Amino acid sequence: MISDEELDAYRLSGEKVRVIRDALQSNDVRGIILAWNETQVMVRRPNKHVVKLDRNYIFQPYSEPRKGLEDL
């Protein structure tokens, strides 16, 4: 699970993140962190839609190459 400190750093910097939900790259969510609570994170996607995602997913900067689930 991603920590509050990591989420706050992403939110303050405005850096795009990639949320890896499963092995398929097409199911990744990219966007900017808006808010979070104990179980969920709100991410604003490029099309301005806001989605709620589980904090147990893998969060990484979008500028870095995608890590596969087998790499973790």
C-alpha positions as CSV (number, residue, x, y, z in Angstrom):
1,M,0.0,0.0,0.0
2,I,1.3,3.5,-0.9
3,S,2.1,5.7,2.1
4,D,0.5,9.0,2.9
5,E,3.9,10.7,2.5
6,E,4.3,9.4,-1.0
7,L,0.8,10.4,-2.0
8,D,1.4,13.9,-0.5
9,A,4.6,14.3,-2.5
10,Y,2.9,13.3,-5.7
11,R,0.0,15.7,-5.0
12,L,2.3,18.7,-4.1
13,S,4.5,18.2,-7.1
14,G,1.6,17.7,-9.5
15,E,3.5,14.9,-11.2
16,K,1.6,12.4,-13.4
17,V,1.4,8.9,-11.9
18,R,0.7,5.5,-13.4
19,V,-1.5,3.2,-11.4
20,I,-0.9,-0.5,-12.3
21,R,-4.0,-2.5,-11.6
22,D,-3.1,-5.8,-13.3
23,A,-0.7,-7.3,-15.9
24,L,-2.3,-5.6,-18.9
25,Q,-0.8,-2.2,-19.7
26,S,-4.0,-1.1,-21.3
27,N,-5.7,-1.2,-17.9
28,D,-3.3,1.3,-16.3
29,V,-4.7,4.6,-15.1
30,R,-2.6,7.7,-15.5
31,G,-3.3,11.0,-13.9
32,I,-2.7,13.4,-11.1
33,I,-3.3,12.6,-7.4
34,L,-6.1,14.7,-5.9
35,A,-7.0,13.2,-2.5
36,W,-7.0,10.0,-0.5
37,N,-8.3,8.3,2.6
38,E,-7.4,5.0,4.3
39,T,-8.6,2.8,1.5
40,Q,-8.9,4.8,-1.8
41,V,-7.1,7.4,-3.9
42,M,-8.8,9.9,-6.2
43,V,-6.9,10.5,-9.5
44,R,-7.8,13.0,-12.2
45,R,-7.3,11.5,-15.6
46,P,-6.2,13.6,-18.7
47,N,-9.8,13.7,-19.9
48,K,-10.7,15.5,-16.6
49,H,-12.7,12.5,-15.2
50,V,-11.9,11.7,-11.6
51,V,-11.6,8.0,-10.6
52,K,-11.4,6.4,-7.2
53,L,-8.8,3.6,-7.0
54,D,-7.7,1.2,-4.3
55,R,-4.5,2.1,-2.4
56,N,-3.3,-1.4,-2.8
57,Y,-2.6,-0.9,-6.5
58,I,1.0,0.0,-7.6
59,F,1.7,3.7,-8.0
60,Q,4.7,4.9,-9.9
61,P,5.7,8.1,-11.7
62,Y,4.4,8.1,-15.3
63,S,7.9,9.3,-16.6
64,E,9.5,6.0,-15.5
65,P,9.2,2.8,-17.6
66,R,6.3,0.6,-16.5
67,K,7.2,-2.0,-14.0
68,G,5.5,-5.4,-14.6
69,L,3.9,-7.2,-11.7
70,E,6.6,-9.9,-12.0
71,D,9.3,-7.2,-11.5
72,L,7.9,-6.3,-8.0
